[in-house]
Amino acid sequence: MQRSTDRIRTTHVGSLARPPALLDLMKAQAGNPAGPDERAEAERVAVADVVTRQRAAGLDVISDGEQSKPGFFAYIGERLSGFEPRPGRDPLAGFRAEIDSFPEYYEQYLKGAMTGGMAAPAVPLGCTGPVSYTGHERLRRDLDNLRAAVGDAGPDEVFVCAVAPSGVGGNEYYPSEAAYLDAVADALHATAALAGTM
C-alpha cells in the first residue's frame, strides 16, 4: 500500500535505555530464573514508559525498545534450541576483523556497548544440534506488553527486534555455514507468524 505524506516517517532500531530497577533484576537473574513475576512486571512498566517516550518524540513506527532482552547473546540462549555455552570463546569473534581495522574506535565503544554494556555477562554459544525456536512464551509476553502499551489509539506500525542469523553462536553441527544460517533463519521465521498478530 502506497502512502502519501508530506514528511519523512521516522523510527529507530535497537535497544533503548532500560530503567535501573529492570537492569538490576536482569543482572540478579543472570543464570538464575528466580523471581520471574517481579521481572515480568518491571518489563511491562518499562515497555509502557518507552512507548510513551517514543510517542512524545514524534516517532511514527515504535518498538518495545528491547526492554525484555538483556542482550542478544542471552536472547539466543533463552529463545533458540540447539546451542550450548562455550565459555572459552571470544564473544566478539564475528566482529574481530572490523575491531582490528578500527582499534581506536572499538577500544572506546566496547567499554560502554556490546559486551561492556550488557546487563548479563556474554557467554558465547556453539550450535551443537538442530536449531529451533523455543521462545514462544517470551515472545508472547513481549507482544502482550507492547499491545498493552500501544493501546487502541496506537501508531500505524509497531515492531519488536529479533537477533540476526549471523549474530548467533558458532556452527559445530551443520555441514556448512550456509546450512547453519538457513536453519537459524528458519527458526527465527517461526516468530513472524506470532508477531504478525500485532
Secondary structure, DSSP 8 states (H G I E B T S, - for coil): -----SS------S-----HHHHHHHHHHTT----HHHHHHHHHHHHHHHHHHHHHTT-SEEE-TTTT-S-HHHHHHHHEEEEEE-TTS-TTGGGHHHHHHSHHHHHHHHHHSGGGG-SS----EEEEEEEEE--HHHHHHHHHHHHHHH-TT--SEEE-----GGGS-EESSSSSHHHHHHHHHHHHHHHHHHHTT-
